[in-house]
């Protein structure tokens, strides 16, 4: 099952390291392990769908939602009700190679619906990570205060100090 934590792991699988973009999911073994940890198949086709879905969701989180690409991922998917005593469950039906990718899309939409405006890119333009703002005031700006937040605050302080007239 894909929860908020797994969604953030997926979105944040393309970090900047020493000023260079990285793709942690470029390594099939890493992505295969992630897929298995979240209950999905780990065959080559499923991995390809996961990478595609991650890229689409990153684009959607940064700006306009690429509807055609999401529709392609969700094509032929349905949920069927199953009643067991007093419990109603919805069973997801999707082609096996797309099942975990579809769950990733559903988790993304769920977060956007339950926490509107709280899933967003880091406020540091040089960072490629995303954050899920869980603060009461919805004011978080950076993926990490320790890295991006402090770095940007220090940079602004240095710029103000340079612009201040010497006394």
Buried (B, 14 or more C-beta within 10 A) or exposed (E): EBEBEBBBBBBBBBBBEEEEEEBBBEEEEEBBEBBEEBEBBBEEEBBBBBBBBBBBBBBBBEEEBBEEBBEEBBEEBEEEEEEEEEEEEEEEEBBEBBBBBBBBBBBBBBBBEEBEEBBBBBBBEEBBBBBBBEEEEEEBBBBBEEBBBEBBEEEEEEEEEEEEEEE
